[in-house]
Amino acid sequence: MKLALIAALLAIPIFANTDWRDEAHHVRAEMRRERAEILREARQARREGMRARLEAQREVTRAKQAARREMVRERREAIREFYQARRDRWN
Protein backbone atom coordinates (compact mmCIF):
# COMPACT_ATOMS: atom_id res chain seq x y z
CA MET A 1 0.00 0.00 0.00
CA LYS A 2 2.78 2.40 0.87
CA LEU A 3 4.51 1.55 -2.39
CA ALA A 4 1.36 2.27 -4.40
CA LEU A 5 0.93 5.59 -2.59
CA ILE A 6 4.56 6.55 -3.22
CA ALA A 7 4.24 5.53 -6.89
CA ALA A 8 1.07 7.62 -7.24
CA LEU A 9 2.70 10.62 -5.57
CA LEU A 10 5.72 10.32 -7.88
CA ALA A 11 3.55 9.93 -10.97
CA ILE A 12 1.54 13.13 -10.36
CA PRO A 13 4.51 15.52 -10.89
CA ILE A 14 5.49 13.66 -14.06
CA PHE A 15 2.06 14.28 -15.62
CA ALA A 16 2.01 17.83 -14.35
CA ASN A 17 5.46 18.33 -15.84
CA THR A 18 4.29 17.35 -19.33
CA ASP A 19 1.43 19.85 -19.11
CA TRP A 20 3.93 22.54 -18.14
CA ARG A 21 6.18 21.58 -21.04
CA ASP A 22 3.27 21.72 -23.48
CA GLU A 23 2.31 25.14 -22.17
CA ALA A 24 5.92 26.33 -22.44
CA HIS A 25 6.06 25.00 -26.01
CA HIS A 26 2.89 26.93 -26.90
CA VAL A 27 4.22 30.09 -25.28
CA ARG A 28 7.49 29.82 -27.22
CA ALA A 29 5.59 29.21 -30.46
CA GLU A 30 3.44 32.29 -29.82
CA MET A 31 6.55 34.34 -29.08
CA ARG A 32 8.10 33.19 -32.39
CA ARG A 33 4.93 34.20 -34.26
CA GLU A 34 4.89 37.61 -32.57
CA ARG A 35 8.58 38.14 -33.33
CA ALA A 36 8.04 37.22 -36.98
CA GLU A 37 5.13 39.69 -37.17
CA ILE A 38 7.23 42.44 -35.58
CA LEU A 39 10.05 41.78 -38.05
CA ARG A 40 7.58 41.85 -40.97
CA GLU A 41 6.19 45.18 -39.78
CA ALA A 42 9.70 46.60 -39.32
CA ARG A 43 10.68 45.54 -42.86
CA GLN A 44 7.51 47.09 -44.25
CA ALA A 45 8.16 50.35 -42.37
CA ARG A 46 11.75 50.37 -43.66
CA ARG A 47 10.52 49.84 -47.24
CA GLU A 48 7.95 52.62 -46.90
CA GLY A 49 10.59 54.96 -45.47
CA MET A 50 12.97 54.15 -48.29
CA ARG A 51 10.21 54.66 -50.86
CA ALA A 52 9.38 58.07 -49.35
CA ARG A 53 13.06 59.06 -49.27
CA LEU A 54 13.54 58.05 -52.91
CA GLU A 55 10.43 59.98 -53.95
CA ALA A 56 11.72 63.06 -52.11
CA GLN A 57 15.08 62.71 -53.88
CA ARG A 58 13.29 62.44 -57.24
CA GLU A 59 11.31 65.60 -56.47
CA VAL A 60 14.51 67.46 -55.56
CA THR A 61 16.16 66.26 -58.77
CA ARG A 62 13.15 67.38 -60.84
CA ALA A 63 13.20 70.79 -59.15
CA LYS A 64 16.94 71.16 -59.78
CA GLN A 65 16.50 70.23 -63.44
CA ALA A 66 13.63 72.69 -63.83
CA ALA A 67 15.70 75.44 -62.21
CA ARG A 68 18.65 74.60 -64.48
CA ARG A 69 16.41 74.75 -67.58
CA GLU A 70 14.99 78.09 -66.44
CA MET A 71 18.50 79.44 -65.85
CA VAL A 72 19.62 78.37 -69.34
CA ARG A 73 16.49 79.91 -70.86
CA GLU A 74 17.08 83.21 -69.04
CA ARG A 75 20.76 83.22 -70.00
CA ARG A 76 19.87 82.69 -73.68
CA GLU A 77 17.29 85.45 -73.46
CA ALA A 78 19.84 87.82 -71.88
CA ILE A 79 22.40 86.99 -74.58
CA ARG A 80 19.79 87.51 -77.29
CA GLU A 81 18.80 90.87 -75.77
CA PHE A 82 22.46 91.88 -75.50
CA TYR A 83 23.14 91.16 -79.17
CA GLN A 84 19.87 92.80 -80.19
CA ALA A 85 20.80 95.94 -78.23
CA ARG A 86 24.27 95.91 -79.81
CA ARG A 87 22.80 95.63 -83.31
CA ASP A 88 20.31 98.39 -82.57
CA ARG A 89 23.08 100.64 -81.29
CA TRP A 90 25.20 100.18 -84.44
CA ASN A 91 22.30 100.68 -86.82
C-alpha positions in Angstrom: 0.0 0.0 0.0 2.8 2.4 0.9 4.5 1.6 -2.4 1.4 2.3 -4.4 0.9 5.6 -2.6 4.6 6.6 -3.2 4.2 5.5 -6.9 1.1 7.6 -7.2 2.7 10.6 -5.6 5.7 10.3 -7.9 3.6 9.9 -11.0 1.5 13.1 -10.4 4.5 15.5 -10.9 5.5 13.7 -14.1 2.1 14.3 -15.6 2.0 17.8 -14.4 5.5 18.3 -15.8 4.3 17.3 -19.3 1.4 19.8 -19.1 3.9 22.5 -18.1 6.2 21.6 -21.0 3.3 21.7 -23.5 2.3 25.1 -22.2 5.9 26.3 -22.4 6.1 25.0 -26.0 2.9 26.9 -26.9 4.2 30.1 -25.3 7.5 29.8 -27.2 5.6 29.2 -30.5 3.4 32.3 -29.8 6.5 34.3 -29.1 8.1 33.2 -32.4 4.9 34.2 -34.3 4.9 37.6 -32.6 8.6 38.1 -33.3 8.0 37.2 -37.0 5.1 39.7 -37.2 7.2 42.4 -35.6 10.0 41.8 -38.0 7.6 41.9 -41.0 6.2 45.2 -39.8 9.7 46.6 -39.3 10.7 45.5 -42.9 7.5 47.1 -44.2 8.2 50.3 -42.4 11.7 50.4 -43.7 10.5 49.8 -47.2 8.0 52.6 -46.9 10.6 55.0 -45.5 13.0 54.2 -48.3 10.2 54.7 -50.9 9.4 58.1 -49.3 13.1 59.1 -49.3 13.5 58.1 -52.9 10.4 60.0 -54.0 11.7 63.1 -52.1 15.1 62.7 -53.9 13.3 62.4 -57.2 11.3 65.6 -56.5 14.5 67.5 -55.6 16.2 66.3 -58.8 13.2 67.4 -60.8 13.2 70.8 -59.2 16.9 71.2 -59.8 16.5 70.2 -63.4 13.6 72.7 -63.8 15.7 75.4 -62.2 18.6 74.6 -64.5 16.4 74.8 -67.6 15.0 78.1 -66.4 18.5 79.4 -65.8 19.6 78.4 -69.3 16.5 79.9 -70.9 17.1 83.2 -69.0 20.8 83.2 -70.0 19.9 82.7 -73.7 17.3 85.4 -73.5 19.8 87.8 -71.9 22.4 87.0 -74.6 19.8 87.5 -77.3 18.8 90.9 -75.8 22.5 91.9 -75.5 23.1 91.2 -79.2 19.9 92.8 -80.2 20.8 95.9 -78.2 24.3 95.9 -79.8 22.8 95.6 -83.3 20.3 98.4 -82.6 23.1 100.6 -81.3 25.2 100.2 -84.4 22.3 100.7 -86.8 
